[in-house]
Amino acid sequence: MKKGVEFEAKIGIFSKIADFIRPLYEKDPLNFLFIGPTGFYVKQVADTLALKISKTINRDAFMVINQWATETLKKFNPTALTFDRNFFEVFISREIELISKEVRRNGEDERYVNFLKTISHSNSSLSYVLEIFEKTWELLYEEKYSYGMYKVVDDIMNGDSYTKRLIIELVERSRKIFEDRQNVYDPLSVYKWYIEELPKIQPGKLGKTLVVSGFFDLTPTIEKMLSVMFNQFEDIYALLWERIDDPSFGQLDKVNGFFMENGFDIPKKKKKASPYPENVEILKFKDHFQENSVITKMVKKLLIAGENPDSIALIAPNRQIMDALAENLKEMEVPYRFKDDVPLSESKVVKILLQPLKTVVSRDVEDILAMIEAGYGGQTPLTMDEVEELFTSLEFMNDYEDPNTRKERWISKIDEQIRALEEVSAEEDVRERAKEQIESLSNLKIVLQNTFDTLEEVERKKRSKNLGWYRKLLQKYIHEKHIVNEETLQKYSNESSVAKELNALVKFEEILLKVEDSISNAYKKVSFSMFYKIITNIINVERFHASERYSNTVEIMDVGNARFVEKKHKFFVSFTDSHYPSLKINPLLMQATENMDFLVKSQEHIEKGDLLLSMLMADKVYISYPISDIEGKPILPSFYVNEISQGKEERDFTTAKRDLIPSDPEEVYSKSERKIYEIVNSPVEVNGKKFSWKATKTNIGVISHNKLMNYVDCPFKYYLKFVADVKGKFDYNRFNDGLIKHRVLKEVYETGKSFTISLNEIKDLVEKNWDGIYLNGLYTYKMPKEVEVDRISEELKGFLDFRKNNGCFKMGKEIILRKRTLGTEKTFKTRVSINGKMYEMEARIDRIDEVKDNFFIETTYEKDKLKATPVPTDKKAYMIVDYKSSLSSSKEEQLLFYDFVLRNLDKWKSEDMYMVFFELKVKTSKKESDEKAYKTKFIKRQDHEYITQKNKRWELYKISDFEKWLLNVLDSMENSNFVPIAVERKIDGFLNPNHQKCVNFVYKCEYVEICSLLKRLKDFTLVK
């Protein structure tokens, strides 16, 4: 008996399918078989049935079609060896490398060589090649047919392209492997065995009842296998999808036709006219920020109203939007999980465990540092900053000599340094510093010995014929070296991250086992570098579950994962023309085919079909889209919107006022919103009276210049940033220019090339740092990048030349010169007691120099005007340097704070100190005859005074007065005086009045939108 039943694609379908098959299954569970297209689909049906009958079911009765074919082969041919998809991942990864080397060695077509080189070095190329390879491999078993991607691949194989050339070579090499081995099967040959050989071996029945369900399309191979299966069971049921009058469901006609041709009785039903669900709501937003905020609040409201988290799904087109939604849900304490799996290459633990292999292959110093940071050097009191500082001072960073003798050379150099320091017999403080250096060098020696021991062990083991050596080493790293332990996992912020890393670890071991198995079955020997390349290629393709928490969570997923997921509420976020359809097409197919229209149309039908199924599996669907990006550039909605809405009115949020802090407490959902709401709505009195801005005593923690000057700028800004931990709206890209200049100048002064470096060398340094800073946006494109690189390079070259010709700065008639640079980008930490209170402070200083010729500034007053005369002195002096894009925003208190920290460290306590701001942007004089000038500001500390020169006038300040000012600021911070400058300025600068604004034509505080909400309070006016 053959019977076909159509089921409407909508929420509840799995329950209906379970109800249909329940009596069939319960009648004879051991002679019942349910076959579906994917593991997830089959699991949905099996789980639903198990719930309905309230007892354990026979899971072997529910299988994916390829799983059934493989299990049947193993049953009738127990010695058969089957290669799954993982084998072809390993095979293709290795063979592409070999083909690339052979082509280069034979001096063939240079363009083909470049093509292979690109494929070989691309992290995602393996998946692209594998997709085409698998379809080509299947076409070898079947007659040609015109269907979707198979037609495109068939056309490519009949054409002339580098893609075809590579695929043909891979096919021939794979054929050779199977020809050389008996009783070995790949996924396609398993199907072929089932179709051609099984009926000869077992002509009788394999069971009583067969149910085939869930197929949206059928390849000829699957059709042939199903035709054989129809003869192996007595009663066969085809559970078919109800046909819908839309091109994206066109394959259902083909599926129904196949079953009818095979004798199935299928009731004739008219196609459903509208493919879209009726309960759809269209939401229009001003931008992505508003969309994410409102959508996540809608989710929170649903939960408050009594909905379960697992009845809600957020569907987003990419990971960036998913992460933004997740961040909002986290703020609102809504439980969520990502349904889509994460690339194994993103796992921190996997990267750590791969690091020894990477280091043996690369032999780079940077990779040795990465091993030390990962823990392969053992437990050490040294921080990574201290390790890197020692590497630099010992000149390990630029060691380009033979890596094989690196261990002996480095250990020997450390021993030499220790011996030299042990011979120090100078003053007590010098000996103390030498003792500290000896201790640091001794710790570094231990770390390096442990690290090189690990590398040597890998070098020894890699010659083993049994590839299991690496897994055994991993067990040693984890259990004996404690590379992956509780402390390591806790670095990853929260519980879910720890679970994620543990899942990655399990998947990584699984991958290694499959790689070992595939290599040992296919090849006699594989080089170590090839072994490492294969593993890295596969972890870039393979994915793992980010979380095992499946129940009671809001799921965030993409459309592909959402199509068989039933939810009461589904939100389709960022439904724009760039995402629906997204047309994610294999670039190798695009490059090789001449039939682009067919390729695009086929892909669009697939994506639309997934979208419609996703929508149909929900009671209520929300479609949302922004009309512009954050900068106001217009964004178009998907052209599907009009079809889906069917004339329904949209809910327009674009005219709604954007309130960062809602005025209605019922609209407050996140922790940060609650903190600000409580502050904003506390009773406030102005005009010098008590303020509710004052909280309980605050622990200010480590004091930095950034904290200090944020508080001086505006105490409320300090509160939001450092106490309430509220994220402001801040554009960090505006600092990229300065960040690149700082990095280049760091390298220039560290290498001692400030007077000799050429413009081209500076350009090389700028370009080297560019891509790591500009990850997206306009300046990642070639033309803007070239223009900006030239501009920055010329400004830096001009700055360095100006300093070469004009010294550091002019002090009266004397020019201050740099003798040598002691360090760049240095962080200094100290504990300071002020008036009996202990404070922890740190200063991160751009550059510290030793000054060539020091001058003592003799001062006298004449008619209330300070006269100053620099007089040469033998006393040693240093110089704190800070780079600024513009001196107009510089505040001398920053330099005074740096000096204060250094004065509380032994090395800098008794020496004179020059403090200087260097402006990196040139200021062109109004007089054409004048040279372009790079401006400076300086302060000199000598004895108990600060001396500076402003507008050709000398000024003198007592150091004790600065310390009183500093203590006053710290006391105010500790006592939580957080009065906004919009209410009253209580804290002023030390050298200059505080003229900080809330907003002006070039500046806007990152919290100005929050404070704008406070303007309703009496006398609260933003400072402009």
HELIX and SHEET records of a PDB file:
HELIX    1   1 ILE A   13  LYS A   27  1                                  15    
HELIX    2   2 PRO A   29  ASN A   31  5                                   3    
HELIX    3   3 GLY A   39  ILE A   53  1                                  15    
HELIX    4   4 ARG A   59  ALA A   61  5                                   3    
HELIX    5   5 ILE A   65  PHE A   76  1                                  12    
HELIX    6   6 ARG A   85  ASN A  106  1                                  22    
HELIX    7   7 GLU A  110  HIS A  121  1                                  12    
HELIX    8   8 SER A  125  LEU A  139  1                                  15    
HELIX    9   9 GLY A  148  MET A  157  1                                  10    
HELIX   10  10 TYR A  162  GLU A  179  1                                  18    
HELIX   11  11 PRO A  187  GLU A  196  1                                  10    
HELIX   12  12 LEU A  198  ILE A  201  1                                   4    
HELIX   13  13 PRO A  220  PHE A  230  1                                  11    
HELIX   14  14 PRO A  247  PHE A  249  5                                   3    
HELIX   15  15 GLN A  251  GLU A  261  1                                  11    
HELIX   16  16 HIS A  288  ILE A  304  1                                  17    
HELIX   17  17 PRO A  309  SER A  311  5                                   3    
HELIX   18  18 ARG A  319  GLU A  331  1                                  13    
HELIX   19  19 LEU A  344  GLU A  346  5                                   3    
HELIX   20  20 LYS A  348  SER A  362  1                                  15    
HELIX   21  21 VAL A  365  ALA A  374  1                                  10    
HELIX   22  22 MET A  384  SER A  393  1                                  10    
HELIX   23  23 PRO A  403  THR A  405  5                                   3    
HELIX   24  24 ARG A  406  GLU A  422  1                                  17    
HELIX   25  25 GLU A  428  LYS A  461  1                                  34    
HELIX   26  26 TRP A  469  HIS A  479  1                                  11    
HELIX   27  27 GLU A  486  GLN A  490  1                                   5    
HELIX   28  28 GLU A  495  ALA A  522  1                                  28    
HELIX   29  29 PHE A  528  VAL A  541  1                                  14    
HELIX   30  30 VAL A  559  ALA A  562  1                                   4    
HELIX   31  31 PRO A  587  ALA A  592  1                                   6    
HELIX   32  32 MET A  596  LEU A  616  1                                  21    
HELIX   33  33 TYR A  640  SER A  645  1                                   6    
HELIX   34  34 PRO A  665  GLU A  667  5                                   3    
HELIX   35  35 LYS A  671  VAL A  680  1                                  10    
HELIX   36  36 HIS A  705  ASP A  713  1                                   9    
HELIX   37  37 PRO A  715  TYR A  718  1                                   4    
HELIX   38  38 TYR A  719  VAL A  723  3                                   5    
HELIX   39  39 TYR A  732  PHE A  735  5                                   4    
HELIX   40  40 ASN A  736  GLU A  750  1                                  15    
HELIX   41  41 LEU A  759  ILE A  773  1                                  15    
HELIX   42  42 LEU A  778  THR A  780  5                                   3    
HELIX   43  43 LYS A  782  ASN A  806  1                                  25    
HELIX   44  44 LEU A  887  SER A  889  5                                   3    
HELIX   45  45 GLU A  892  ARG A  903  1                                  12    
HELIX   46  46 ASP A  906  TRP A  908  5                                   3    
HELIX   47  47 ILE A  959  GLU A  974  1                                  16    
HELIX   48  48 VAL A 1008  SER A 1012  1                                   5    
HELIX   49  49 LEU A 1013  ARG A 1016  5                                   4    
SHEET    1   A 5 LYS A   2  PHE A   7  0                                        
SHEET    2   A 5 PHE A 233  TRP A 241  1                                        
SHEET    3   A 5 GLY A 207  SER A 213  1                                        
SHEET    4   A 5 PHE A  32  GLY A  36  1                                        
SHEET    5   A 5 PHE A  62  VAL A  64  1                                        
SHEET    1   B 2 LEU A  81  THR A  82  0                                        
SHEET    2   B 2 VAL A 184  TYR A 185  1                                        
SHEET    1   C 7 TYR A 336  PHE A 338  0                                        
SHEET    2   C 7 VAL A 554  MET A 557  1                                        
SHEET    3   C 7 ILE A 312  ILE A 315  1                                        
SHEET    4   C 7 LYS A 567  PHE A 572  1                                        
SHEET    5   C 7 ALA A 618  PRO A 626  1                                        
SHEET    6   C 7 VAL A 280  PHE A 285  1                                        
SHEET    7   C 7 GLU A 650  ASP A 652  1                                        
SHEET    1   D 2 VAL A 342  PRO A 343  0                                        
SHEET    2   D 2 ARG A 543  PHE A 544 -1                                        
SHEET    1   E 2 PHE A 809  MET A 811  0                                        
SHEET    2   E 2 GLU A 814  ILE A 816 -1                                        
SHEET    1   F 7 ARG A 818  ILE A 834  0                                        
SHEET    2   F 7 LYS A 837  VAL A 851 -1                                        
SHEET    3   F 7 ALA A 877  LYS A 884 -1                                        
SHEET    4   F 7 ASP A 912  GLU A 919  1                                        
SHEET    5   F 7 THR A 936  GLN A 942 -1                                        
SHEET    6   F 7 GLU A 945  LYS A 950 -1                                        
SHEET    7   F 7 ARG A 953  LYS A 958 -1                                        
SHEET    1   G 2 ASN A 854  GLU A 862  0                                        
SHEET    2   G 2 LYS A 865  THR A 873 -1                                        
END                                                                             
